[in-house]
Amino acid sequence: MKQLLEAGVHFGHQTKRWNPKMKEYIFGQRNGIYIIDLQKSLKLFKIAIQFMYELGAQGKSVLFLGTKRQAQEAIQEAAQRTSMFYVNQRWLGGLLTNFVTIQKSIKRFRELEEMKANGQYDLFSKKEVARYERERKKLEKNLSGIKEMAGLPDALFVIDTKLEAIAIKEAAKLGIPVIGVADTNCDPDEIDYIIPGNDDALRAIRLVTETMAQAYLEGKEVFEAQRKERAEQMEKQRQAQQAAAEAARREERETAEAGTTEAAQPARTTVRKTLQRKAKGPRKGEQSQSQPQAQKAEPPAPQSAPEESQNLPEQDEQPGG
């Protein structure tokens, strides 16, 4: 409450510039200026903070919007701090409802940035380079904060809901929840999470914007921790599945090897017995049967030549002297 008072959140617009729909959030008036009921503002502010925290905890995206001069810097800083998206120059009509066309402009912006970074400008004349640079700067002014936004945001945070009425209508049409700082001259009907307060004072804008960014970051820390835990659990499950699959393959190999060993055992036994019999020599029965066969198989031995005395004819005895 003290911070809200010090930042001047309770100061509304002049009494002649007001929206009757904001009556329930007005405490009174002083010197022609409406005073916003900070009790109600604080209660609604806390609800908006909780919603922003939940967005961060769920890993959802937020588009920060504030094109008025007092809000431009605070909006950009909050978006960059949370790694979210922002528009702080001009809201392009159809940015949400015709996002496909906006994506084409973003693609063109990236092409021009790449051309400049890669030195491709050197391939063109000075006149062409000047034309490309004018186009690039114009796109940069309007699209630099949403250059990385691949899809529609999950929520829209707005400073000055009256000034950004077109954006709020687009968000409402698409069902995108809106968190908005609404002064006494605003229409609260299409704001899902209203923060009644001063939308002109720089200190008030910074207080609300920085608080919302901090809430998102705190929620994001929870999201990152949960994501890390889920990743670790998935890794453990993957390792367990890998170990189970490896055990199953090992068991299958062992079963196959055991089956092969059992099938080969009888053959090895037969071979071993045969070798043992050969080493011991033939059995008696086998020996007696094998000898005649061996004798029968032997070729007949050649007959010895007759003695010379048997082959020569007997000679007549010679008469003696």
KOLMAR-485091 format. One line per 3 residues: number of its first residue (from 1); their letters; for each residue x, y, z of C-alpha. Coordinates in steps of 0.2 Angstrom, whole numbers, plus 2048, in hexadecimal, padded with zeros to 3 digits. Example, Ala and Ser with C-alpha at 12.3 -4.5 7.8 and 13.67 -1.06 7.14 Angstrom:
REM KOLMAR-485091
1) as) 83E,7EA,827  844,7FB,824
This chain:
REM KOLMAR-485091
1) mkq) 800,800,800  80E,80C,805  817,809,7F4
4) lle) 807,80C,7EA  804,81C,7F4  816,822,7F1
7) agv) 815,81E,7DE  805,828,7DD  7FB,819,7D7
10) hfg) 7EB,821,7DF  7EB,830,7D4  7DE,82F,7C6
13) hqt) 7D9,83B,7B8  7CF,84B,7B9  7BD,849,7BE
16) krw) 7B7,84F,7AD  7C1,841,7A5  7BA,831,7AC
19) npk) 7B1,821,7A8  7A2,81D,7B3  7A6,80B,7B2
22) mke) 7B5,80F,7BD  7AA,816,7CA  7AC,807,7D6
25) yif) 7BF,809,7D7  7BE,81C,7DB  7C0,821,7ED
28) gqr) 7BC,833,7EB  7C3,843,7E3  7CF,851,7E8
31) ngi) 7D2,861,7DF  7C9,85B,7CF  7D3,84B,7CF
34) yii) 7CC,83A,7D2  7D4,830,7E0  7D5,81D,7DD
37) dlq) 7D0,811,7EB  7E1,809,7EF  7D9,7FC,7FA
40) ksl) 7D0,7F5,7EB  7DF,7F8,7E0  7EB,7EE,7EB
43) klf) 7DF,7E0,7EC  7DD,7DF,7D9  7F0,7E2,7D7
46) kia) 7F3,7D2,7E1  7E7,7C8,7D7  7F0,7CE,7C7
49) iqf) 801,7CA,7CF  7FC,7B9,7D3  7F6,7B6,7C1
52) mye) 806,7BC,7BA  80F,7B0,7C6  805,7A2,7BF
55) lga) 809,7A7,7AD  81B,7A6,7B1  819,795,7BB
58) qgk) 810,78E,7AC  81D,794,79F  811,79E,796
61) svl) 815,7AE,78C  810,7C0,78F  810,7CF,784
64) flg) 813,7DF,78D  80B,7EE,785  80D,801,789
67) tkr) 80F,80D,77A  80E,81E,784  81E,827,787
70) qaq) 81E,824,79A  81C,811,798  828,80D,78A
73) eai) 838,80B,794  82F,801,7A2  826,7F6,796
76) qea) 836,7F1,78C  840,7EE,79C  833,7E3,7A4
79) aqr) 831,7D9,794  844,7D7,792  846,7D2,7A4
82) tsm) 83A,7C4,7A2  83F,7BF,791  82E,7C3,78A
85) fyv) 827,7CE,77C  822,7E0,77C  81A,7EE,771
88) nqr) 81F,800,777  81E,80A,767  80E,808,75D
91) wlg) 801,7FA,75E  7FF,7F3,74C  7ED,7EF,748
94) gll) 7EA,7DD,747  7FA,7D8,750  7F0,7CB,759
97) tnf) 7E1,7C8,74E  7EC,7C8,73E  7FC,7C1,745
100) vti) 800,7B7,735  802,7C8,72C  80D,7CE,73A
103) qks) 818,7BF,739  81B,7C3,727  821,7D5,72C
106) ikr) 82C,7CD,73A  834,7C1,72D  838,7D0,722
109) fre) 83F,7D9,731  84B,7CA,734  850,7CA,722
112) lee) 855,7DC,722  85E,7DA,732  868,7CB,72B
115) mka) 86C,7D5,71B  873,7E3,725  87D,7D7,731
118) ngq) 884,7CD,722  88A,7DC,718  87E,7D8,70A
121) ydl) 87A,7EB,70A  88B,7ED,700  883,7E4,6F1
124) fsk) 876,7F2,6EF  877,804,6EA  876,812,6F7
127) kev) 864,816,6F3  85F,804,6F5  868,802,705
130) ary) 860,812,70C  84F,80B,707  852,7FB,710
133) ere) 858,804,71F  848,80E,720  83E,7FF,71F
136) rkk) 849,7F6,72C  848,804,739  835,805,737
139) lek) 833,7F3,73A  83F,7F3,748  835,801,751
142) nls) 825,7F7,750  82B,7E5,751  83B,7E4,75B
145) gik) 832,7DF,76A  828,7D1,762  836,7CB,756
148) ema) 837,7BA,75F  825,7B8,763  820,7A8,759
151) glp) 80E,7A8,75E  800,7B1,767  804,7B6,779
154) dal) 7FB,7AD,787  7F8,7BE,790  7F9,7D0,78D
157) fvi) 7FF,7DD,79A  7F9,7EF,796  7FD,800,79C
160) dtk) 7EF,80C,799  7E1,801,793  7D8,810,78B
163) lea) 7E7,814,77F  7E9,802,77B  7D6,7FE,778
166) iai) 7D9,7F6,767  7E6,7EA,76E  7DA,7E5,77C
169) kea) 7CC,7E2,770  7D7,7D7,765  7DC,7CD,775
172) akl) 7CA,7CC,77B  7C5,7C5,76A  7D2,7B8,76B
175) gip) 7CF,7B3,77D  7E0,7BA,783  7DF,7C0,795
178) vig) 7E3,7D2,798  7EC,7D9,7A7  7EA,7EC,7A7
181) vad) 7ED,7FC,7B1  7DD,806,7AF  7DC,818,7B4
184) tnc) 7CB,821,7B8  7C8,824,7A5  7C9,812,7A0
187) dpd) 7BC,805,79B  7BF,7F6,7A7  7B3,7EA,79E
190) eid) 7C0,7E0,793  7CE,7E0,7A0  7CF,7CF,7A8
193) yii) 7DB,7D4,7B6  7D9,7E7,7B9  7E5,7F1,7C4
196) pgn) 7DC,802,7C7  7EA,80F,7C8  7F3,81D,7C1
199) dda) 7F9,819,7AF  802,82A,7AC  80E,82C,7BA
202) lra) 81F,824,7B6  822,81E,7C8  811,815,7C8
205) irl) 814,80D,7B7  825,807,7BD  81E,800,7CD
208) vte) 810,7F6,7C5  81B,7F0,7B6  82A,7EB,7C0
211) tma) 81F,7E2,7CD  816,7D8,7BF  827,7D3,7B7
214) qay) 82E,7CD,7C8  81E,7C3,7CB  821,7BB,7BA
217) leg) 833,7B7,7BD  82F,7AF,7CE  822,7A4,7C5
220) kev) 82F,7A0,7B8  83B,79A,7C4  82E,78D,7CA
223) fea) 82B,788,7B8  83E,786,7B5  840,77B,7C4
226) qrk) 832,770,7C0  838,76E,7AE  849,76A,7B4
229) era) 841,75D,7C0  837,756,7B2  846,755,7A7
232) eqm) 850,74B,7B4  842,73F,7B7  840,73C,7A4
235) ekq) 853,739,7A3  852,72D,7B2  844,724,7A9
238) rqa) 84E,723,799  85D,71C,7A2  852,70F,7AA
241) qqa) 84A,70A,79A  85A,709,792  861,6FE,7A0
244) aae) 852,6F3,79F  853,6F1,78C  866,6ED,78E
247) aar) 862,6E0,79B  855,6D8,790  861,6D7,781
250) ree) 86F,6D0,78C  862,6C3,793  85D,6BF,781
253) ret) 86F,6BD,77C  873,6B1,78B  864,6A7,787
256) aea) 869,6A5,775  87B,6A0,77A  874,693,786
259) gtt) 869,68B,779  878,68A,76D  883,682,77A
262) eaa) 876,675,77F  873,671,76C  886,66F,769
265) qpa) 889,664,779  883,653,772  88E,655,762
268) rtt) 89D,65A,76D  89A,64A,778  899,63F,769
271) vrk) 8A9,646,762  8B2,644,772  8AD,632,775
274) tlq) 8B3,62E,763  8C3,636,766  8C5,62C,776
277) rka) 8C2,61C,76E  8CE,61F,760  8DB,623,76D
280) kgp) 8D8,613,777  8D9,608,767  8CC,5FC,760
283) rkg) 8C1,5F1,76B  8C4,5DE,76B  8B5,5DA,760
286) eqs) 8B9,5E8,754  8CC,5E1,753  8C7,5CF,74F
289) qsq) 8BB,5D5,741  8C7,5E1,73A  8D6,5D5,738
292) pqa) 8CE,5C9,72B  8C8,5D8,721  8DA,5DF,722
295) qka) 8E1,5CE,71C  8D4,5CD,70E  8D9,5DE,709
298) epp) 8EC,5DA,708  8F1,5D5,6F6  8F9,5C4,6F4
301) apq) 90C,5C4,6F8  917,5C0,6E8  91E,5AE,6E8
304) sap) 931,5AD,6EA  93B,5A8,6DB  940,595,6DA
307) ees) 952,591,6DE  95D,591,6CF  962,57F,6D2
310) qnl) 950,57A,6D0  94D,584,6C0  95D,57D,6B7
313) peq) 95C,56C,6AE  967,55F,6B4  977,55D,6AA
316) deq) 97F,54D,6A4  98D,548,6AE  99D,54B,6A5
319) pgg) 9A9,53C,6A4  9B7,53D,6AE  9C8,53F,6A7
